[in-house]
Amino acid sequence: MKKETKTYRPNVAAIILSPKYPLTCELFIASRTDIKNAWQFPQGGIDKSETPKEALFRELKEEIGTNKVDIIAEYPEWISYDFPPQVVKKMYPYDGQIQKYFLVRLQEQREIDIDTEKPEFDAYKFVGVNDLFNHITFFKRPVYKQVLEYFKRKGYL
């Protein structure tokens, strides 16, 4: 019997801290336009010619209207997850994503604008780390928990 192999889309994700960091630790989350009540961190695919950092800055500009962030830390490994059945069809031929996570701080006086050329989000807010999982869509929770625990252990959160 042939073993099923899964295909993962290379992707970057940004955990954005508010400009008040480190005095206040608030994380940016946004609500997707295509899935009701699906809050998440900004993320996006990595183009063939891009490094993960280049993709990070491009995706932030495309999704939240600014890429004026300072990179605080990078998760040391790539993390993969499978899409739930309702998302698999939309993301064909991918079964999930393999992601590189960056912890970044929004620079002072930077304006977030989610009304971009192709809006992916219809709302956003900054929430405390302890309140985060009251908002995040179910299938992203295990990966977010893993990444946030790492950044907590390293003393960033």
C-alpha positions as CSV (number, residue, x, y, z in Angstrom):
1,M,0.0,0.0,0.0
2,K,1.3,3.4,-1.0
3,K,2.1,5.8,1.9
4,E,0.3,9.1,1.7
5,T,2.6,12.0,1.6
6,K,1.4,15.4,2.6
7,T,2.3,18.7,0.9
8,Y,3.0,21.7,3.1
9,R,3.0,25.3,1.9
10,P,6.1,27.3,3.1
11,N,4.8,30.2,5.2
12,V,5.9,32.9,7.6
13,A,3.9,34.1,10.7
14,A,4.4,37.3,12.7
15,I,3.6,37.6,16.4
16,I,3.4,41.3,16.6
17,L,3.9,43.0,20.0
18,S,2.5,46.5,20.5
19,P,4.8,49.5,20.5
20,K,4.3,49.5,24.4
21,Y,6.5,46.4,24.7
22,P,8.3,45.5,27.0
23,L,6.3,47.7,29.5
24,T,3.1,46.1,28.3
25,C,2.9,42.7,26.5
26,E,0.0,42.8,24.0
27,L,-0.2,40.8,20.9
28,F,-1.8,41.8,17.6
29,I,-4.5,39.5,16.2
30,A,-6.9,40.0,13.3
31,S,-10.1,38.5,12.1
32,R,-10.1,36.9,8.7
33,T,-12.5,38.2,6.0
34,D,-13.1,34.7,4.6
35,I,-13.8,32.6,7.8
36,K,-16.2,34.0,10.4
37,N,-14.7,34.6,13.9
38,A,-11.3,33.2,12.9
39,W,-8.7,35.4,14.7
40,Q,-5.1,34.8,14.0
41,F,-1.6,36.3,13.7
42,P,-0.7,37.7,10.2
43,Q,1.0,35.1,8.0
44,G,1.5,34.3,4.4
45,G,3.3,32.2,1.8
46,I,7.0,32.5,1.0
47,D,7.6,33.1,-2.7
48,K,10.3,30.9,-4.4
49,S,12.9,33.7,-4.6
50,E,12.4,35.0,-1.0
51,T,14.0,34.4,2.3
52,P,11.6,34.0,5.3
53,K,12.6,37.5,6.5
54,E,11.8,39.0,3.1
55,A,8.5,37.2,3.1
56,L,7.7,38.4,6.6
57,F,8.2,42.1,5.6
58,R,6.3,41.7,2.3
59,E,3.4,39.9,4.0
60,L,3.1,42.5,6.8
61,K,2.9,45.3,4.2
62,E,0.3,43.4,2.2
63,E,-1.9,42.3,5.2
64,I,-1.6,45.2,7.8
65,G,-0.4,48.1,5.7
66,T,3.0,48.4,7.4
67,N,6.2,46.5,7.7
68,K,7.8,48.9,10.2
69,V,8.6,46.3,12.8
70,D,11.7,45.3,14.7
71,I,12.5,41.6,14.9
72,I,12.9,40.6,18.6
73,A,13.3,36.8,18.1
74,E,12.8,33.9,15.7
75,Y,11.4,30.5,16.5
76,P,14.4,28.1,15.9
77,E,12.5,25.5,13.9
78,W,9.9,25.2,11.2
79,I,6.5,24.0,12.5
80,S,3.8,22.3,10.4
81,Y,0.1,21.9,10.8
82,D,-2.7,20.3,8.7
83,F,-5.6,22.4,7.5
84,P,-9.1,21.3,8.7
85,P,-11.3,19.8,6.1
86,Q,-13.2,23.0,5.3
87,V,-9.9,24.8,4.5
88,V,-8.1,22.0,2.5
89,K,-10.3,22.5,-0.6
90,K,-9.5,26.2,-0.7
91,M,-5.8,25.7,-0.3
92,Y,-5.4,22.9,-2.8
93,P,-2.8,21.3,-3.5
94,Y,-1.6,21.9,0.0
95,D,-2.6,19.8,3.0
96,G,-1.2,22.3,5.5
97,Q,1.5,24.8,6.1
98,I,5.1,24.6,7.4
99,Q,5.8,27.9,9.1
100,K,8.6,30.0,10.4
101,Y,7.6,32.3,13.3
102,F,9.0,35.7,14.1
103,L,8.4,37.7,17.3
104,V,8.4,41.4,16.2
105,R,7.6,44.7,17.8
106,L,5.6,47.3,16.0
107,Q,7.6,50.5,15.8
108,E,6.3,53.7,17.5
109,Q,3.8,55.8,15.6
110,R,3.2,53.2,12.9
111,E,-0.3,53.0,11.5
112,I,-1.9,49.7,10.9
113,D,-4.2,49.7,7.9
114,I,-6.1,46.4,7.2
115,D,-8.0,48.0,4.3
116,T,-5.3,46.9,1.9
117,E,-5.5,46.1,-1.8
118,K,-6.8,42.6,-1.1
119,P,-8.1,42.8,2.5
120,E,-7.5,39.5,4.4
121,F,-8.8,40.9,7.7
122,D,-11.9,42.9,8.7
123,A,-10.9,43.7,12.3
124,Y,-7.9,43.7,14.6
125,K,-7.0,44.3,18.2
126,F,-4.2,43.9,20.7
127,V,-4.8,41.3,23.4
128,G,-2.9,40.2,26.4
129,V,-1.1,36.8,26.2
130,N,-3.5,35.3,28.7
131,D,-6.5,36.4,26.7
132,L,-5.2,35.3,23.3
133,F,-6.7,31.8,23.2
134,N,-10.2,33.2,23.9
135,H,-10.0,34.5,20.3
136,I,-7.8,32.2,18.2
137,T,-9.3,29.8,15.7
138,F,-9.2,26.2,16.9
139,F,-6.8,24.6,14.4
140,K,-4.1,27.2,15.1
141,R,-4.1,26.8,18.9
142,P,-1.6,24.0,19.2
143,V,1.1,25.7,17.1
144,Y,0.5,29.1,18.7
145,K,0.8,27.5,22.2
146,Q,4.1,25.8,21.2
147,V,5.6,29.0,19.9
148,L,4.4,31.2,22.7
149,E,5.6,28.8,25.3
150,Y,9.1,28.9,23.7
151,F,9.1,32.7,23.7
152,K,8.0,32.7,27.3
153,R,10.8,30.3,28.3
154,K,13.3,32.5,26.6
155,G,12.0,35.5,28.6
156,Y,10.5,37.5,25.7
157,L,6.8,37.3,26.9
